[in-house]
Amino acid sequence: MRKAFCITWIIIPCYMANLLAAEKVFMGENLKGNGYSIAVKDEGSILVDSKVDGRINLKRVMELGGQNLLYVCNPNLNYLPYFIVPEPGGPGGDHAWNHNIGRWLDAMLRLEDAIGFEIPAEQEKSMVENLRKFCENPDNLPFGPRDNWLGIQPDCYVHSFREYILAVNSLVRYRNSKWAAELGHKMLESIEHATNPDGTLALKNLDTYVNYYKPASPDIICPDGTDDAAPHGVTDRAIEALVWYYQATGDPLALKLADRFARYHLKNSTNPDGSLNVTSRLPHPIGHTHSYLGGLRGLFLFGQLTRQHEFMDAVKS
């Protein structure tokens, strides 16, 4: 049951919008647009076929989630995952691939481990290749290649530190990949250089930031990622991935960074009475709540791992 809960926690929060958007697909419609088409393999409705005797069939929901994650990969771009699932006949959201490469690998390999979901070998191989190519830059982070591969341009997207670590963690944990462990350590070194010992950002130490950074849209719900910005929505959400990576590899740098970020966010993202620390300035007026909640989860996991109760107590309160 622990594995089932774990994969549901990954897929449902991150991809519920995609699952709901794909309802028409599973009802029997093909999804076409932008050179992308889906062969319907399930004629049932997510909302009907996933219930047994009026109760949710958790395994069925997970299978449908996995099936949808196979469908949101663009075969014309080496199976890079769409950022936004297209409506039937509409274009897909082809951007921020680096944000979802790690999510896809993490969710799919967890799902395989939990219920034996079959991942097509071609898609998994392509996604690992995507990760390798996106890290072909001096920062060794999935900021994108420098050789115009598939027309992709570098993107200094620091919000996804979490997803970058999730990618290598999943390959180490479920594929025993030595290559991923080596890449993961290089990622950690870059993240260490991109942050100060007090937990604030030092992005000018990243080659991609110096040479390719472009300001984000002013209404984006994620941090702009400027060098002097607060690290909320960046390092808070990365703590849990660092804890998991440390548990999978024993890499001391992962624990060092988890400690650095946990101490910053214990001070700046929580209040002793359990109220929301408004100084955390969640990005965008409506807030990026899953980053904030992920940060709280990371604080608890870090405290649990290191047996430092102040981190767990802050979340419990």
Buried (B, 14 or more C-beta within 10 A) or exposed (E): EEEBEBBBEBBEEBBEEBBEBBBBBBBEBEBEEBEBEBEEEBEEBBEEBBBEEEEEBBBBBBBBBBBBBBBBBBEEBBBBBBBBBBEEEEEBBBEBBBBBBBBBBBBBBBBBBBBEBEBEEEBBEBBBEBBBBBBBBEBBBBBBBBEEBBEBEBBBBBBBBBBBBBBBBBBBBBBEBEBBBEBBBBBBBBBBBBBBEEBBBBBBBBBBBEEBBEEBEEEBBBBBBBBEBBBBBBBBBBBBBBBBBBBBBEBEBBBBBBBBBBBBBBEBBBEEEEEEBEEBBBBBEEBBEEBBBBBBBBBBBBBBBBEBEEBBBBBEE
